Amino acid sequence: MIEFDNQNSLIDILIYIFFFVTYGYTVFVMVSYLVLGILSVVQARKYLRRNSYTDYLNILQSPEAPTVSILAPAYNEEASIIENVRSLLSIRYPNFEVIVVNDGSRDRSLIKLIEEYQLEPVDFAVNYALATKNVKAVYKSKNPTYNNLVVVDKENGGKSDALNAAINVSTGEYTLNIDVDCILEEDCLLKLMKPFLEETEKNMIATGGVVRIANNCKIEKGRITEINVPNKLLSQFQTLEYLRSFLLGRVAWGSLDGLLLISGALGVFQKELVIACGGYDDDTIGEDMELTVRMRRYAREKDIDYVVGFVPDPLCWTEVPESWAVLRRQRNRWTRGALETLLAHKRLFLNPYYGKIGMISYPYWLLFEWLAPLIEAFGILLLVLFSLLGVINISFLYLFIALIYGYTVSFTIATLYIEEITFFQYKKRRQLLRLVLAGLLEPLIFHPFLVYCSVTGNWDYFFEGKKAWGSMKRVGFKKPSGGNKGRKITASKPNPSPKNQVRSTPAGA
């Protein structure tokens, strides 16, 4: 691939070392993805076989089922908040409450909730175990149908602050922390709590589940009535990304008990341990990953024999960005959040005291989740430079690029096949074909964009000191034609809803 003179110079040697390291790194990444994929398939099939004999009715009818508080922070979510809360209230589980935190929304989110669920302020003794912004009011419904719904109205403090306020109000032994723009499956809580009930040898401190894309799915009365592939190509790219990330990534890490991240869109935590750790950190924008890592560190340092679980079932459906600008802000934020967590817990790196997360999970995240896009971007710049200098065999370079492209596409198609033989969510051949076509374009369009977002995220963190979340515009979920269209909500003095508003650390972004 490299054309040297007979007498190698120092620059030739440096170029050779660069390509040797690049090739080795690329091969290692490919092999690691393959190994994780195989582990995920084995674990998913084992889970399906084991759960085919599970009678969830026993848990549903048991008064001894652990109490769970569902925490849903909301900021400017009027487009979908009614459907989302309806989805939460219709979950099948014997002992749960829903706590929605209106984190200083400037739109009509609170007005809609008050009107739809007949809320009124009540006297409520808030347990300030975790410090938060001022709670202005706590609402409950006059309608006994919604007696397990609590709405908290508080000053704006960001998502972490809103979650901590919800924990202060909660009464459950466990907390299910979600984004309010999510739609949960009816049996979601039954399946998420099952690992806590089954684990008898170790202390199950948290468990997560699979998140799927809800764009273009049809929603009726808080339930998904028809699963569809998104119409827009950008959302299709994200569908493939989520499938690979959850189905062939986190399932494997869950089986190894090496998870460093439980998605903020869906995670159950042992409340007592969350409070002992100090709750969610207000100073980070990657609060979900940071809390997971901090809980694992705390448990190890306190000699708690613990485990973190993961449920391979698709339990949660979320709306993803449909514009490149919004997605760029989201991924920039994810990069900065992950980097904050990695630097805050750098003591874990190759530290045998912390077991798997110190010796395997943390180094992998550092070297192949955070560092990979930077190495890729740097490598592309050098390849362009070397091409201009004429030291690269172009034919071999094209062959190498074709190899990477072929591997990526093959891995995506394998992911779709595994999805079909396990959970089989996309039942129409035409929709699968659309995802395959998106998979052919993804390495050429979407992946370079993600690399760009990662590079700019690192730049913003190290050189700009950026802390803002940025805005996340909600489109709202699709309802069946002629179905439930809801009813018009009116108010004498609606709150303003400024366009394109950006604030620091919004709750529901």
N, C-alpha and C positions, 0 to 999 in steps of 0.2 A: 504493500500500500504506500510505502514511503520510498522515494527514490534518493539514495545517498550517493555521494561521491566515494571514490575508492578510499580516500583518506578522510575518515569521519571527523567532523569538527564538533566542538562542544554543543553547538545548536542542534546538530544532527542527533547527538546523544540525548539531549533534552526532549526533542521531538519523539524519539523512539520511546523514552520513558513515559511520555504523555500518552501515546497510543497504547502502550502495554497496560498502564493503569486503567485507561478508559475501557479497553476491551475486557479486562478482568472484572472491573466494577459492573459493566453491563451484563456480563455472563452471570455474575453472582446475583444481581437483581432478578434476572429472568429465572434462574434456578430457585430462588427463594419464593417467587410468586407461584411457581409450579408446585413446590412442596406445600405451601400454604393452601393452594387450591385442592390438592389431594387430601390433605387433612380435613378441609372443610366438607368435601363430599362425603368422606367416611363418617364424620361427625353428624352431618345432616341426615344421612340415611339411618344411622343408629338412632337419632332422635325420633325420626318418623316411625321406625319399628317399635321403639319403646312406648311412644305416645299413642300408638294405635290401640293399646290396651288400657289407656287411661280413661277413667270415668270422672270427668270434671264436675258432674252433678253432685258427687260426694263433697267436693269443696264448696260448691254453690249452696248446698243445703246445710253446711256445717256452721253452727254458731261459734265454733272455736277458731274459725278462720281469722288470721291476723288482721287487725284494722289497718286500713290504708288511707292516706290523705293524698288526693290528686292535686298537685300544685300547678297552676296555669297562669303565668305572668302575661299581661297583655298591655301593649302600647299601640294605640291607633290601629285597632284590628276590626273596625266596624264592618268591613267588607265580608267577613266570614265568622264573626264571633258567635252569633246565634247558633249557626249550624255546628260549630265546634263545641260549644257548651252542651248543646243537645246530645251530641255524640258522647261526651263524657258522662252525662247523666244516665245514658241508656246502657252503660257497661253492666255486664252480668257479674256481680260479685256481692257477697252477703254484707260485708262491713266496710263501707267506704264513704268518703265525703269528697266533694269537689270544692276547691278553694281557688277562685279566680281573683287575681290581683290586678286592679286597674292602676297601672303605674304612671299616674299623671297624664293620661291620654288627652290629646287636644282635639280629638274628633268626637263622634257620638257613641263611642263604645259603651260607656257607662249608662248613657240614656237608653240605649237599646236593651241592655241587660235589665235595667229597672222596669221598663215597660213590658218586655217579653216574659219575665219571670216574677212579676208582681213583688218587687223587692221593697223593703223598708228598712231604715236604720234601726239597729238594736244595740242595747247595752252589752258590751262584750269585753271581758277582761283579757287583754292581750298579754301573753307571757313573753316579755322581752328577753328571752334567752340569748338572742342574737341582736346586735345593734342594727337599727334600720332608720330610714327616714320616717318622718311623722306619719302615722296612720290617721287619716281624717275621719273615716267612718267604716263601720262593718255592717253589711246588709244581709238579711235573710228574707226568704219568701213568705208571703202570707198564705200561699197555696201549699197545703201539706204534701202535694205531689213532689215538691222540690225541697223537702225538709233537709236534704243532705247537701244543699248548695249554699256556699258562703261566698260573698263578694266583698273584697277589701278595696277600699279607695284610699290611696296614699299619695304622698308627694313623690314626684319623679326622682328615682334614684338609680335606675338601671336594672337590668335583668337579675343580677346577683342580689341586689338589695330587695327586689320584689320577691324572689324566692325565699330569702331569709325572713321577710315579713310573713309569707305564707306559712313557713315552718313555725313561726311564733304563734300563729293562730290555730295551727293544726292540732288534732287530737289523736291521730293514728300512730301506730307503732312504726309504720313504714311510710315513706313518701314516694309517690310516683310523680316524677318531675317531667313535664312535657312543655312543648311550645303550643300556644293556644291556636296556632294555625294548623294543628294536626287533627286528623280523624283516626280514632282508635277502633280496632275490631272489638266486637261485643265481648269476646272471651279473652281479650288482651290481658286483663288483670289476673284472671285465673291461671293463665299460662306463665305470666311473669312471677307469680307468687309460688308456683309449684316447686321451683328449685329451693326456695326457703324452707318449704315443708319437707322436702326429701332429704336435704343435707342434715345429717345427724352427727358426723364426726368433726366438722369444722364450722366456724362461724361464717355464714353467708352474709356478707356485708352489703352487697349490691348485685344487681343483675340488669342486663340490657336486652334489647330485642332488635329485630330487623325493621328498618324504616324504608318505605317504598314511596314512589312518586304518585301524587294524586292529580296532577294536572290533566285535564280532559276526562277524568273519571266522573261519573254521575253520582251525585249525593242527594239523598232524600231522607229527611227527618234525622239528620245526623249520622246516617249510615251510607256506606258506599254500595250502590245498587248495581253498578256496572263498571268493571275495570277496563280501562282503555290505555293504549299507548298515547303519550302526548302528541298533539298535532305539530307543534313547533320543533324544528330540528335541534335547537339549543336544549330544550327539555328532554328530547330523546337522548342526546349525549349524556345528560345528567342521569337519566334512567339507567343507562349502561354502566355509568360510573358507580351509582349506588348499588347495583347488582353485584359488581365486582367487589366493592368495598365491604359490603355486609355479607353476601353469600359466600364469597371466596376469600375473605380477609378476616373479619371479626369473628366469624364462626370458628375459624382455625385458632385464633388467639384465645378465644374463650375456652376451647378444649384444652389448651395448654395452660390455662389460668394465667395468661400474660397480658390481659387487656389493660391498656393505659387510658382508654377513652370509652366512656359510656355516653352515647349521644344525648345532648340536651333535649332532643325531641322525644326521647323515650328512655327512662331509667328509673329503677326502683332502688332506694337506698334505705339503710337502717337508720332511722331518725336519731336515735340516741348517739350513734357514732358520728353522724353529721354535725350535731351540736357540739360534741366533745372536740371535734376538729376545728370548730370555729365557724362552721357554715360556709356559705359561698364567699369567695374573695371578691370584694368590690373593686380591687385594683387591677383585675385581669379581665380581658375580653374573651378568654377561652375558659370560662368558668366551669364547663362540664368536664373537660380533660383535667384541669387543675384540681378539682375536687376529688376526682377518681384517684389521681396519683397521690394526693395528700392523705386520703383515707387509707390507701395501701401502705404508705409510709408510717402513718400513725399506728395502724394495727401491728405492723412488724415491730416498731419501736416499743410498743406496749406488750409485746409477746402474746398477741392474740393470734391463735391459729385460725386463719381466715381463708376465704375463697371468694372470688368474684365470678358470677355466672353469666351465661349468655344463651338466649333462646333464639333458635334459627328461624322460627315462624315469622312471616310478615304480619306484624301486629299494629303497625302505625303507618299512616299515609299522610304525606306532607306536601305542601305546595312549594315548588322551587322557582327561582327567578326565570322570567321569560325574556329578559333583556340582557344584553351583554354588559351594559353599564352596571346594573344592579348585581349581576353575578360577579363582576370584577371586584366590587366593593365587598361582597360576601367572602370571596376567596382570599382577598387581601387580609381581611379580618381573621379568617381561619389561620392563615400563615402566622400572623402576629400573635394570635392566641396560643398556638402550639409552641412557638418560639419562647414566649413568656414562661410557659410551664416548664419547658425543657431547661431553661436557664435557672428558674427558681428552684428546681429539684436536681441540679447538676451533680449533687452528692451521690445520686443513684448510679451514675455511669461506672460500669464494670466494678461495682461494689458487691462482693459476695454476701455481705450481711443481709442485703435485701432480696436474695434468692433470684428467682426468674426475672423479676422486673429490673433488677440491677444488672444482671449478666446477659439477658437476652432482649427483653422488651425495650428498655430505654436505649441501649446501643442501636437497636434496629430502627427505632423512631428517629434517632439523631442522624444516623448515617444513610438511611434509605427512605425516610419520609420527608425529613427537613432538608437534608443535604443534596438529595438526588436532583431536584429541579435546578439547583445552583450549579452543580457539576455539568448537567446537561446544557444549560445556557452558556456556560464558559466553554464547554467543548464545541458547541456550534460556532461560537465566535472564532475559536482557534482554527476550526476546519475551514471557515471562510478565509481566514488569513493565510493558512497554508496553501489553499487553492490558488490564491492570488500570487503567492510566492513560487508556485509550481513545484512544490515538494510532495504532492500527493498524487498517487495513481488514481485518476478519476473513476476508472472502470471498477476498481476494487472498492472505492468509496460507495459507488452506487449499489454494489452488491451487498455491502454491509448495511446500508440504509434499507434495502429491500428485505434483508433478513429480519431487521428489527420491526419493520412494518408488518411482515408476514406473521411474526410471533405475536404481535399485539392483536391483529385481527383474529388470529386463530384462538387466542386466549378469550377474546370477547365472544366468539361463536361458541366456544366450549362452555362459557358462563351461561349463555342462553340455553344451551342443551341441558346443562345441569339444573337450571331453573325449571325447565319443562318436565324433567323426570323426578323432581322433588316436590315443589310447591305449586307448579302449574297455574300461575296467576293469569298469564296471557294466553287465552284459549283460541284466538283467531289467527289463522295462518298469515293473513294479510298484515296483521299488526306485528307479528314476529319478523316478517320480511322487511318491514320498515325499520325495525331495530337492527337487523343484519346490514341493511344499506347504510344506516347511521354509523354502524361499526366500521364500515369501509372508509367513511369520511373522517371519523373521530381522530385518528392519529395525525391527520393532515391539518385539521382545523381546531378541534377542541383541546387536544393535548398541548400544542404550542401556546394556546391562550392560557392554560393553567400554569405552564412554566412562566409565562410573562407575569401572571398574578402573583406567583410565589416570589419571583425576583423583586417585584415592586413592593410586596409585603415586607420582605427583608430590608429593603432600602428604607421604607417608611419607619420601620422599627429602629434600625441602627442609626440612621442619619436624620430622620425627621422627628423622631420621638412621638409618632402619631398614636393617639389613644382612642380616637372616635370610632364608633361602630359604623356610621353611615346609615342611610335609609334603606328600607326594604319594602317596596310597594307590593301590596297584596292585590291579586286579581279577583279572588273569590272563587268558590267552587261551583262547578257546573251542576245544574239541577235538571231532572228529566223534563222534557217538553210537556206542558200541560199539567205538570205535577205541582208539588208544593212550592208556591212562589212567595210564601211569607206574607206579611202584612205591612202596610206603611206605618212607620213610626214617626210621630210628630212631637215636637217639643217647642215650648214658647221661646226658649233662649238656648238654642243649640250651641255647643262649644265650637270655636273656630277650627277649621281643618286646613291649615296652610299647605300649599303645594310644595312638594320636594323638600320638606322640612328635614333637617339633619340635626341630630342631637347626640350628645355623648352617651354611650352605652344604653340604648333603648331596650326595653324588656322583651319585646316580642320579635326582634329582628332576627 
